[in-house]
Amino acid sequence: MSFMMEIDAARRPPLDQLVTDYFAIRSGQPSIGFCCQVLGVPEDDLVVARRLGVAVSTVRGWRDVGRRARRCQ
């Protein structure tokens, strides 16, 4: 297996990485970068909410913050 294939194999799907990052947040308040990351996850809001154990409205709020942050850049 080539080096690049090994790197690709080591990457997690976006939702799995999001779950890992969410549970690593110690302050309880996601950063703007995290909100942008939520925006990049292709799964439906309901699927993301269930995986993270939060309300669907919370996921929608994070995605809204991510959208606004991208417009400001």
Buried (B, 14 or more C-beta within 10 A) or exposed (E): EEEEEEEEEEEEEBBEBBBEBBEEEEEEEBEBEBBBBBBEBEBEBEBBBEBBEBEBEBBBBBBEBBEEBEEEE
